[in-house]
């Protein structure tokens, strides 16, 4: 699986980083994905981050 952050939608709240800092990081005021593809051991945390994003800026792409 892979993850993407829509920079236009991201509000920079940092929730994704707090839920899965191994995959997401802040680049200024925008969250970015630092690890693709997502390792299986982090998949659940990435899905949780995507579902928890208040502006639905995170997309999960199943490969």
PDB file of N, CA, C and O in Angstrom:
ATOM      1  N   UNK A   1       0.836  -1.184   0.000  1.00  0.00           N
ATOM      2  CA  UNK A   1       0.000   0.000   0.000  1.00  0.00           C
ATOM      3  C   UNK A   1       0.876   1.240   0.000  1.00  0.00           C
ATOM      4  O   UNK A   1       2.045   1.201   0.384  1.00  0.00           O
ATOM      5  N   UNK A   2       0.288   2.330  -0.436  1.00  0.00           N
ATOM      6  CA  UNK A   2       0.960   3.616  -0.434  1.00  0.00           C
ATOM      7  C   UNK A   2       0.028   4.650   0.174  1.00  0.00           C
ATOM      8  O   UNK A   2      -1.181   4.438   0.261  1.00  0.00           O
ATOM      9  N   UNK A   3       0.598   5.758   0.590  1.00  0.00           N
ATOM     10  CA  UNK A   3      -0.189   6.857   1.146  1.00  0.00           C
ATOM     11  C   UNK A   3       0.205   8.141   0.451  1.00  0.00           C
ATOM     12  O   UNK A   3       1.344   8.312   0.016  1.00  0.00           O
ATOM     13  N   UNK A   4      -0.751   9.032   0.355  1.00  0.00           N
ATOM     14  CA  UNK A   4      -0.522  10.360  -0.225  1.00  0.00           C
ATOM     15  C   UNK A   4      -1.243  11.385   0.636  1.00  0.00           C
ATOM     16  O   UNK A   4      -2.308  11.113   1.190  1.00  0.00           O
ATOM     17  N   UNK A   5      -0.645  12.571   0.740  1.00  0.00           N
ATOM     18  CA  UNK A   5      -1.283  13.687   1.428  1.00  0.00           C
ATOM     19  C   UNK A   5      -1.588  14.752   0.384  1.00  0.00           C
ATOM     20  O   UNK A   5      -0.702  15.174  -0.358  1.00  0.00           O
ATOM     21  N   UNK A   6      -2.837  15.183   0.329  1.00  0.00           N
ATOM     22  CA  UNK A   6      -3.248  16.272  -0.554  1.00  0.00           C
ATOM     23  C   UNK A   6      -2.831  17.578   0.128  1.00  0.00           C
ATOM     24  O   UNK A   6      -3.471  18.030   1.077  1.00  0.00           O
ATOM     25  N   UNK A   7      -1.756  18.167  -0.370  1.00  0.00           N
ATOM     26  CA  UNK A   7      -1.212  19.379   0.249  1.00  0.00           C
ATOM     27  C   UNK A   7      -2.201  20.542   0.223  1.00  0.00           C
ATOM     28  O   UNK A   7      -2.172  21.400   1.106  1.00  0.00           O
ATOM     29  N   UNK A   8      -3.071  20.577  -0.779  1.00  0.00           N
ATOM     30  CA  UNK A   8      -4.058  21.659  -0.861  1.00  0.00           C
ATOM     31  C   UNK A   8      -5.125  21.532   0.217  1.00  0.00           C
ATOM     32  O   UNK A   8      -5.693  22.533   0.655  1.00  0.00           O
ATOM     33  N   UNK A   9      -5.397  20.301   0.646  1.00  0.00           N
ATOM     34  CA  UNK A   9      -6.434  20.070   1.658  1.00  0.00           C
ATOM     35  C   UNK A   9      -5.872  20.061   3.078  1.00  0.00           C
ATOM     36  O   UNK A   9      -6.586  20.379   4.029  1.00  0.00           O
ATOM     37  N   UNK A  10      -4.597  19.698   3.226  1.00  0.00           N
ATOM     38  CA  UNK A  10      -3.989  19.557   4.553  1.00  0.00           C
ATOM     39  C   UNK A  10      -3.991  20.892   5.297  1.00  0.00           C
ATOM     40  O   UNK A  10      -3.607  21.928   4.756  1.00  0.00           O
ATOM     41  N   UNK A  11      -4.435  20.834   6.559  1.00  0.00           N
ATOM     42  CA  UNK A  11      -4.442  22.033   7.396  1.00  0.00           C
ATOM     43  C   UNK A  11      -3.266  22.054   8.370  1.00  0.00           C
ATOM     44  O   UNK A  11      -3.108  23.006   9.134  1.00  0.00           O
ATOM     45  N   UNK A  12      -2.447  21.015   8.345  1.00  0.00           N
ATOM     46  CA  UNK A  12      -1.266  20.980   9.192  1.00  0.00           C
ATOM     47  C   UNK A  12      -1.538  20.740  10.661  1.00  0.00           C
ATOM     48  O   UNK A  12      -0.776  21.190  11.516  1.00  0.00           O
ATOM     49  N   UNK A  13      -2.618  20.036  10.965  1.00  0.00           N
ATOM     50  CA  UNK A  13      -2.953  19.806  12.372  1.00  0.00           C
ATOM     51  C   UNK A  13      -1.973  18.852  13.054  1.00  0.00           C
ATOM     52  O   UNK A  13      -1.833  18.889  14.276  1.00  0.00           O
ATOM     53  N   UNK A  14      -1.291  17.998  12.284  1.00  0.00           N
ATOM     54  CA  UNK A  14      -0.295  17.096  12.846  1.00  0.00           C
ATOM     55  C   UNK A  14      -0.832  15.811  13.439  1.00  0.00           C
ATOM     56  O   UNK A  14      -0.071  15.032  14.013  1.00  0.00           O
ATOM     57  N   UNK A  15      -2.123  15.574  13.312  1.00  0.00           N
ATOM     58  CA  UNK A  15      -2.711  14.355  13.868  1.00  0.00           C
ATOM     59  C   UNK A  15      -2.092  13.107  13.245  1.00  0.00           C
ATOM     60  O   UNK A  15      -1.818  12.135  13.949  1.00  0.00           O
ATOM     61  N   UNK A  16      -1.875  13.125  11.952  1.00  0.00           N
ATOM     62  CA  UNK A  16      -1.291  11.956  11.284  1.00  0.00           C
ATOM     63  C   UNK A  16       0.104  11.659  11.813  1.00  0.00           C
ATOM     64  O   UNK A  16       0.471  10.495  11.972  1.00  0.00           O
ATOM     65  N   UNK A  17       0.877  12.687  12.083  1.00  0.00           N
ATOM     66  CA  UNK A  17       2.225  12.509  12.622  1.00  0.00           C
ATOM     67  C   UNK A  17       2.143  11.892  14.016  1.00  0.00           C
ATOM     68  O   UNK A  17       2.927  11.004  14.352  1.00  0.00           O
ATOM     69  N   UNK A  18       1.207  12.355  14.814  1.00  0.00           N
ATOM     70  CA  UNK A  18       1.083  11.808  16.164  1.00  0.00           C
ATOM     71  C   UNK A  18       0.604  10.361  16.144  1.00  0.00           C
ATOM     72  O   UNK A  18       0.926   9.590  17.048  1.00  0.00           O
ATOM     73  N   UNK A  19      -0.160   9.987  15.124  1.00  0.00           N
ATOM     74  CA  UNK A  19      -0.650   8.612  15.027  1.00  0.00           C
ATOM     75  C   UNK A  19       0.359   7.679  14.375  1.00  0.00           C
ATOM     76  O   UNK A  19       0.374   6.487  14.682  1.00  0.00           O
ATOM     77  N   UNK A  20       1.199   8.188  13.485  1.00  0.00           N
ATOM     78  CA  UNK A  20       2.137   7.334  12.755  1.00  0.00           C
ATOM     79  C   UNK A  20       3.359   8.139  12.312  1.00  0.00           C
ATOM     80  O   UNK A  20       3.512   8.463  11.134  1.00  0.00           O
ATOM     81  N   UNK A  21       4.215   8.452  13.267  1.00  0.00           N
ATOM     82  CA  UNK A  21       5.381   9.284  12.955  1.00  0.00           C
ATOM     83  C   UNK A  21       6.417   8.562  12.102  1.00  0.00           C
ATOM     84  O   UNK A  21       7.317   9.201  11.558  1.00  0.00           O
ATOM     85  N   UNK A  22       6.305   7.247  11.976  1.00  0.00           N
ATOM     86  CA  UNK A  22       7.227   6.515  11.098  1.00  0.00           C
ATOM     87  C   UNK A  22       6.928   6.753   9.620  1.00  0.00           C
ATOM     88  O   UNK A  22       7.787   6.522   8.770  1.00  0.00           O
ATOM     89  N   UNK A  23       5.721   7.211   9.311  1.00  0.00           N
ATOM     90  CA  UNK A  23       5.316   7.420   7.915  1.00  0.00           C
ATOM     91  C   UNK A  23       5.114   8.893   7.597  1.00  0.00           C
ATOM     92  O   UNK A  23       5.502   9.349   6.521  1.00  0.00           O
ATOM     93  N   UNK A  24       4.515   9.644   8.511  1.00  0.00           N
ATOM     94  CA  UNK A  24       4.190  11.043   8.253  1.00  0.00           C
ATOM     95  C   UNK A  24       5.131  11.974   9.009  1.00  0.00           C
ATOM     96  O   UNK A  24       5.584  11.662  10.110  1.00  0.00           O
ATOM     97  N   UNK A  25       5.415  13.122   8.399  1.00  0.00           N
ATOM     98  CA  UNK A  25       6.179  14.168   9.063  1.00  0.00           C
ATOM     99  C   UNK A  25       5.651  15.513   8.582  1.00  0.00           C
ATOM    100  O   UNK A  25       5.003  15.610   7.540  1.00  0.00           O
ATOM    101  N   UNK A  26       5.937  16.531   9.354  1.00  0.00           N
ATOM    102  CA  UNK A  26       5.528  17.868   8.966  1.00  0.00           C
ATOM    103  C   UNK A  26       6.631  18.523   8.152  1.00  0.00           C
ATOM    104  O   UNK A  26       7.807  18.460   8.510  1.00  0.00           O
ATOM    105  N   UNK A  27       6.241  19.148   7.062  1.00  0.00           N
ATOM    106  CA  UNK A  27       7.150  19.936   6.230  1.00  0.00           C
ATOM    107  C   UNK A  27       6.589  21.352   6.271  1.00  0.00           C
ATOM    108  O   UNK A  27       5.769  21.733   5.436  1.00  0.00           O
ATOM    109  N   UNK A  28       7.039  22.116   7.247  1.00  0.00           N
ATOM    110  CA  UNK A  28       6.430  23.426   7.478  1.00  0.00           C
ATOM    111  C   UNK A  28       5.052  23.216   8.074  1.00  0.00           C
ATOM    112  O   UNK A  28       4.910  22.618   9.140  1.00  0.00           O
ATOM    113  N   UNK A  29       4.036  23.714   7.377  1.00  0.00           N
ATOM    114  CA  UNK A  29       2.653  23.602   7.857  1.00  0.00           C
ATOM    115  C   UNK A  29       1.880  22.481   7.179  1.00  0.00           C
ATOM    116  O   UNK A  29       0.665  22.385   7.348  1.00  0.00           O
ATOM    117  N   UNK A  30       2.561  21.630   6.413  1.00  0.00           N
ATOM    118  CA  UNK A  30       1.893  20.585   5.649  1.00  0.00           C
ATOM    119  C   UNK A  30       2.482  19.225   6.009  1.00  0.00           C
ATOM    120  O   UNK A  30       3.698  19.082   6.134  1.00  0.00           O
ATOM    121  N   UNK A  31       1.624  18.238   6.175  1.00  0.00           N
ATOM    122  CA  UNK A  31       2.088  16.870   6.418  1.00  0.00           C
ATOM    123  C   UNK A  31       2.535  16.261   5.099  1.00  0.00           C
ATOM    124  O   UNK A  31       1.949  16.527   4.050  1.00  0.00           O
ATOM    125  N   UNK A  32       3.563  15.454   5.159  1.00  0.00           N
ATOM    126  CA  UNK A  32       4.055  14.739   3.983  1.00  0.00           C
ATOM    127  C   UNK A  32       4.320  13.289   4.361  1.00  0.00           C
ATOM    128  O   UNK A  32       4.553  12.958   5.524  1.00  0.00           O
ATOM    129  N   UNK A  33       4.278  12.438   3.345  1.00  0.00           N
ATOM    130  CA  UNK A  33       4.596  11.021   3.531  1.00  0.00           C
ATOM    131  C   UNK A  33       6.095  10.861   3.335  1.00  0.00           C
ATOM    132  O   UNK A  33       6.645  11.296   2.323  1.00  0.00           O
ATOM    133  N   UNK A  34       6.750  10.240   4.297  1.00  0.00           N
ATOM    134  CA  UNK A  34       8.197  10.055   4.207  1.00  0.00           C
ATOM    135  C   UNK A  34       8.579   8.618   3.887  1.00  0.00           C
ATOM    136  O   UNK A  34       9.766   8.309   3.781  1.00  0.00           O
ATOM    137  N   UNK A  35       7.597   7.729   3.730  1.00  0.00           N
ATOM    138  CA  UNK A  35       7.895   6.321   3.516  1.00  0.00           C
ATOM    139  C   UNK A  35       6.835   5.694   2.614  1.00  0.00           C
ATOM    140  O   UNK A  35       5.680   5.556   3.015  1.00  0.00           O
ATOM    141  N   UNK A  36       7.218   5.321   1.417  1.00  0.00           N
ATOM    142  CA  UNK A  36       6.342   4.608   0.485  1.00  0.00           C
ATOM    143  C   UNK A  36       7.185   3.567  -0.217  1.00  0.00           C
ATOM    144  O   UNK A  36       8.312   3.890  -0.595  1.00  0.00           O
ATOM    145  N   UNK A  37       6.733   2.359  -0.418  1.00  0.00           N
ATOM    146  CA  UNK A  37       5.453   1.830   0.059  1.00  0.00           C
ATOM    147  C   UNK A  37       5.443   1.664   1.585  1.00  0.00           C
ATOM    148  O   UNK A  37       6.483   1.664   2.244  1.00  0.00           O
ATOM    149  N   UNK A  38       4.242   1.525   2.103  1.00  0.00           N
ATOM    150  CA  UNK A  38       4.051   1.397   3.540  1.00  0.00           C
ATOM    151  C   UNK A  38       4.322  -0.050   3.952  1.00  0.00           C
ATOM    152  O   UNK A  38       3.718  -0.966   3.396  1.00  0.00           O
ATOM    153  N   UNK A  39       5.210  -0.271   4.906  1.00  0.00           N
ATOM    154  CA  UNK A  39       5.435  -1.633   5.397  1.00  0.00           C
ATOM    155  C   UNK A  39       4.174  -2.178   6.068  1.00  0.00           C
ATOM    156  O   UNK A  39       3.395  -1.425   6.653  1.00  0.00           O
ATOM    157  N   UNK A  40       3.989  -3.458   5.977  1.00  0.00           N
ATOM    158  CA  UNK A  40       2.780  -4.098   6.520  1.00  0.00           C
ATOM    159  C   UNK A  40       2.586  -3.798   7.999  1.00  0.00           C
ATOM    160  O   UNK A  40       1.452  -3.642   8.451  1.00  0.00           O
ATOM    161  N   UNK A  41       3.675  -3.715   8.760  1.00  0.00           N
ATOM    162  CA  UNK A  41       3.539  -3.477  10.198  1.00  0.00           C
ATOM    163  C   UNK A  41       3.042  -2.062  10.523  1.00  0.00           C
ATOM    164  O   UNK A  41       2.650  -1.794  11.659  1.00  0.00           O
ATOM    165  N   UNK A  42       3.054  -1.163   9.543  1.00  0.00           N
ATOM    166  CA  UNK A  42       2.562   0.201   9.762  1.00  0.00           C
ATOM    167  C   UNK A  42       1.228   0.467   9.060  1.00  0.00           C
ATOM    168  O   UNK A  42       0.670   1.557   9.188  1.00  0.00           O
ATOM    169  N   UNK A  43       0.723  -0.504   8.331  1.00  0.00           N
ATOM    170  CA  UNK A  43      -0.486  -0.307   7.525  1.00  0.00           C
ATOM    171  C   UNK A  43      -1.690   0.104   8.364  1.00  0.00           C
ATOM    172  O   UNK A  43      -2.424   1.013   7.977  1.00  0.00           O
ATOM    173  N   UNK A  44      -1.905  -0.537   9.489  1.00  0.00           N
ATOM    174  CA  UNK A  44      -3.066  -0.212  10.331  1.00  0.00           C
ATOM    175  C   UNK A  44      -2.971   1.220  10.851  1.00  0.00           C
ATOM    176  O   UNK A  44      -3.979   1.926  10.897  1.00  0.00           O
ATOM    177  N   UNK A  45      -1.787   1.654  11.238  1.00  0.00           N
ATOM    178  CA  UNK A  45      -1.613   3.021  11.749  1.00  0.00           C
ATOM    179  C   UNK A  45      -1.841   4.047  10.649  1.00  0.00           C
ATOM    180  O   UNK A  45      -2.392   5.116  10.911  1.00  0.00           O
ATOM    181  N   UNK A  46      -1.426   3.742   9.419  1.00  0.00           N
ATOM    182  CA  UNK A  46      -1.648   4.662   8.294  1.00  0.00           C
ATOM    183  C   UNK A  46      -3.138   4.752   7.980  1.00  0.00           C
ATOM    184  O   UNK A  46      -3.662   5.840   7.742  1.00  0.00           O
ATOM    185  N   UNK A  47      -3.809   3.618   7.981  1.00  0.00           N
ATOM    186  CA  UNK A  47      -5.268   3.648   7.745  1.00  0.00           C
ATOM    187  C   UNK A  47      -5.969   4.455   8.826  1.00  0.00           C
ATOM    188  O   UNK A  47      -6.883   5.225   8.531  1.00  0.00           O
ATOM    189  N   UNK A  48      -5.550   4.287  10.073  1.00  0.00           N
ATOM    190  CA  UNK A  48      -6.127   5.046  11.191  1.00  0.00           C
ATOM    191  C   UNK A  48      -5.893   6.538  10.998  1.00  0.00           C
ATOM    192  O   UNK A  48      -6.794   7.345  11.225  1.00  0.00           O
ATOM    193  N   UNK A  49      -4.690   6.903  10.581  1.00  0.00           N
ATOM    194  CA  UNK A  49      -4.387   8.313  10.338  1.00  0.00           C
ATOM    195  C   UNK A  49      -5.267   8.876   9.223  1.00  0.00           C
ATOM    196  O   UNK A  49      -5.776   9.991   9.333  1.00  0.00           O
ATOM    197  N   UNK A  50      -5.444   8.105   8.154  1.00  0.00           N
ATOM    198  CA  UNK A  50      -6.287   8.554   7.038  1.00  0.00           C
ATOM    199  C   UNK A  50      -7.738   8.731   7.483  1.00  0.00           C
ATOM    200  O   UNK A  50      -8.388   9.713   7.124  1.00  0.00           O
ATOM    201  N   UNK A  51      -8.236   7.782   8.260  1.00  0.00           N
ATOM    202  CA  UNK A  51      -9.623   7.866   8.728  1.00  0.00           C
ATOM    203  C   UNK A  51      -9.812   8.977   9.751  1.00  0.00           C
ATOM    204  O   UNK A  51     -10.908   9.523   9.877  1.00  0.00           O
ATOM    205  N   UNK A  52      -8.762   9.314  10.477  1.00  0.00           N
ATOM    206  CA  UNK A  52      -8.852  10.330  11.526  1.00  0.00           C
ATOM    207  C   UNK A  52      -8.612  11.747  11.025  1.00  0.00           C
ATOM    208  O   UNK A  52      -8.933  12.711  11.719  1.00  0.00           O
ATOM    209  N   UNK A  53      -8.054  11.881   9.835  1.00  0.00           N
ATOM    210  CA  UNK A  53      -7.745  13.208   9.303  1.00  0.00           C
ATOM    211  C   UNK A  53      -9.020  14.058   9.235  1.00  0.00           C
ATOM    212  O   UNK A  53      -9.980  13.669   8.570  1.00  0.00           O
ATOM    213  N   UNK A  54      -9.042  15.207   9.911  1.00  0.00           N
ATOM    214  CA  UNK A  54     -10.269  16.005   9.959  1.00  0.00           C
ATOM    215  C   UNK A  54     -10.694  16.605   8.617  1.00  0.00           C
ATOM    216  O   UNK A  54     -11.853  16.982   8.445  1.00  0.00           O
ATOM    217  N   UNK A  55      -9.765  16.692   7.673  1.00  0.00           N
ATOM    218  CA  UNK A  55     -10.103  17.254   6.364  1.00  0.00           C
ATOM    219  C   UNK A  55      -9.968  16.237   5.233  1.00  0.00           C
ATOM    220  O   UNK A  55     -10.023  16.590   4.055  1.00  0.00           O
ATOM    221  N   UNK A  56      -9.790  14.964   5.610  1.00  0.00           N
ATOM    222  CA  UNK A  56      -9.694  13.862   4.645  1.00  0.00           C
ATOM    223  C   UNK A  56      -8.626  14.103   3.593  1.00  0.00           C
ATOM    224  O   UNK A  56      -8.837  13.852   2.406  1.00  0.00           O
ATOM    225  N   UNK A  57      -7.457  14.600   4.048  1.00  0.00           N
ATOM    226  CA  UNK A  57      -6.370  14.926   3.123  1.00  0.00           C
ATOM    227  C   UNK A  57      -5.480  13.732   2.793  1.00  0.00           C
ATOM    228  O   UNK A  57      -4.641  13.819   1.897  1.00  0.00           O
ATOM    229  N   UNK A  58      -5.651  12.618   3.504  1.00  0.00           N
ATOM    230  CA  UNK A  58      -4.794  11.445   3.308  1.00  0.00           C
ATOM    231  C   UNK A  58      -5.521  10.398   2.496  1.00  0.00           C
ATOM    232  O   UNK A  58      -6.641  10.002   2.820  1.00  0.00           O
ATOM    233  N   UNK A  59      -4.868   9.955   1.437  1.00  0.00           N
ATOM    234  CA  UNK A  59      -5.397   8.861   0.619  1.00  0.00           C
ATOM    235  C   UNK A  59      -4.533   7.633   0.819  1.00  0.00           C
ATOM    236  O   UNK A  59      -3.307   7.723   0.876  1.00  0.00           O
ATOM    237  N   UNK A  60      -5.184   6.485   0.926  1.00  0.00           N
ATOM    238  CA  UNK A  60      -4.491   5.205   1.015  1.00  0.00           C
ATOM    239  C   UNK A  60      -4.738   4.471  -0.301  1.00  0.00           C
ATOM    240  O   UNK A  60      -5.880   4.304  -0.729  1.00  0.00           O
ATOM    241  N   UNK A  61      -3.663   4.041  -0.925  1.00  0.00           N
ATOM    242  CA  UNK A  61      -3.764   3.330  -2.193  1.00  0.00           C
ATOM    243  C   UNK A  61      -3.309   1.900  -1.960  1.00  0.00           C
ATOM    244  O   UNK A  61      -2.137   1.645  -1.680  1.00  0.00           O
ATOM    245  N   UNK A  62      -4.237   0.982  -2.076  1.00  0.00           N
ATOM    246  CA  UNK A  62      -3.899  -0.434  -1.910  1.00  0.00           C
ATOM    247  C   UNK A  62      -3.226  -0.926  -3.186  1.00  0.00           C
ATOM    248  O   UNK A  62      -3.737  -0.724  -4.288  1.00  0.00           O
ATOM    249  N   UNK A  63      -2.085  -1.568  -3.027  1.00  0.00           N
ATOM    250  CA  UNK A  63      -1.369  -2.066  -4.200  1.00  0.00           C
ATOM    251  C   UNK A  63      -1.323  -3.571  -4.218  1.00  0.00           C
ATOM    252  O   UNK A  63      -0.756  -4.160  -5.139  1.00  0.00           O
TER     253      UNK A  63
END
